[in-house]
Amino acid sequence: MTDITSQSLFSLVNKIKEKKLSSEEITKAFIERSEKSKELNAYIFEDFSQTINKAKKFDEKPNLDLKLPGIPIAIKDLFCTKDVKTTAGSKILENFIPTYESTVTQNIWNEGAILLGKLNCDEFAMGSSNETSFYGNVQNPIDKGLVPGGSSGGSAAALSAQLTPVTIGTDTGGSIRQPASFTGTVGLKPTYGSCSRYGIVAFASSLDQAGPMAQNVEDCALLQEIMSSYDSKDSTSIDFKRNQYSKELTKDVKGKKIGIPKEYRVEGMPKDIEDLWQKGIQYAKDCGAQIIDISLPHTSYALPTYYIVAPAEASSNLARYDGVKYGFRAKGENLIDMYEKTRSEGFGDEVKRRVLIGTYVLSSGYYDAYYLKAQKIRKLIKNDFDEAYKKVDAILTPSTPSSAFKIGEKKDDPVSMYLNDIFTVPVNLAGLPAISIPAGHDTSGYPLGLQIIGKAFKEQEILNLAYAMEEKISFKNKITDWWIK
Ligand code: GLN
């Protein structure tokens, strides 16, 4: 079983193309391992018999020209899947069965992939630890009792536990990169407008982006190449020339200029993280890159700005969950009472907190003081990056200010939870692409990631840098299979 599940996506695709493995054999191996991995709580929904049927059907008439021929893939339960339950980790969508498919998932099915199941996530992707899911928290395969990060926690856990060869997540403020960092995997948040948002349950529409998560950079590049497309169904989708990311990958990054932003050296940064960053700088130099000190002066405003803009958009997006149009409905004495009870019982605490903050900052008395100001600062943050990119090609930082923390450790302290996003949110505010690659371990032996931030639409550049650095780092994930039953 593990001789199949431990293989890279590229290797599985080749085995199918060379007819050394069938889709059914591969699918069964991932299902068998998934069934033994219930303790991780990585899945919200799966229908493995259906998945096997699809694999068998693929094998009957295999189309080997496709990029993901018969490859089973589990995905974050934030992507709408036609006729398959989609919950966004919320009770309010507990019985929601979409009548349409998200563009990003459609793109991967069009290349021959098969849906393995829907993966756990924070409720409406609000969280950094997967503890806000109505369907329970997810365990990090690295160690029992650790969070896998969030909000794509189920995706990261399933990937690092080898329950799926690759997966897709969404990143509004770090939800691909932070869990990738916590589980020793690779995660790419593409440029805003690169992957269609059509059919993704909306959290904060000006920040949300779908992206690939994989065991290595090459697999990540292949998945991005398939996911990313111009889509007229998303008004913010951008029509630009997309690369064949996996085919154009190169380790030749000699002379590339990499910026090190001094403002990311935040107060109280643990020594493990500082050491990792220094090592990262050395790896980049070893690849032939040139290191340049830069300044992103408005960095310290990014977190408060994000935690105004994101809840504002969330409060507006989540207004549609009223017990009439979607999912769960509570009984009420009259219409207003039904709305109130549905939303009170259907949403969890974190979602309610965001709706309250969002409604407050958008209210007429406080709009100028909070929301408008946050929008102005967002522009300054974007300008900082534009300025820096006159001097450098990419920026290197740690992905997170710590390794994976314990389940329960930050749950009742939202501010300390939000601080975990300190290195990731500026990227979303500026709409830029960024990748997290595993780069080392802390003193407890838990994985740590480095983040490479690129210029808009320059996914290829950061993938290349990551590809080159990955070889120098030669990271090995310490997975012990402790959860296998
Ligand atoms: N942790 C951040 C939040 O809770 C980011 C979430 C995300 O990227 N979806 O808002």
Residues whose N, C-alpha, C, O or C-beta is under 5 A from the ligand:
A	BS01	LIG	A125 M126 G127 S128 G150 S151 T170 D171 T172 G173 G174 S175 D421
